Amino acid sequence: MDDETGSTTSRPLRALLRWLGAAAAIAGIVGVVFQVIEWAGSRGTPEARSSAGASPTVATPTATASGDEQFVQAGQCVRNVGGAATVVYEISPCGPGTWRVLARIEQAVVDEAQADAVCEAQAPGFAEYHYSNWTKRSDYLDVVFCVAPI
């Protein structure tokens, strides 16, 4: 008999609770580590990350985005380092396989038709658009990129 109630079943329960507590603590630590890694990856300066010939005067926004989207400006070239379903733009030297950003519009859109209309108005001749925040994350920028292939 292990405890004051005379039950021996509480020992396995206590062991299970200890393991669950340890697992929760480890999960919390891993989550913090991933946040620090994401934060550290977004610390690059726009000047160091911009392509040759691009304007070095880039306003650094307070929100984040995936890839280089927080730094991409009209006139620069980008490469999609994500997939077709998950576009992630990275600033790249202009060349085969890259897209030139015709317009960068910091505006929230609700659907593809609105994003298409925004690009039609701001960048006639665009081929594709990419909206940076379809998931409506509060820490992401609301930016529509109107692009054309090089």
Summary of the structure (lengths in Angstrom):
residues: 150
radius of gyration: 23.6
end to end distance: 77.6
largest distance: 81.0
contacts: 368
relative contact order: 0.13
helix: 31%
strand: 19%
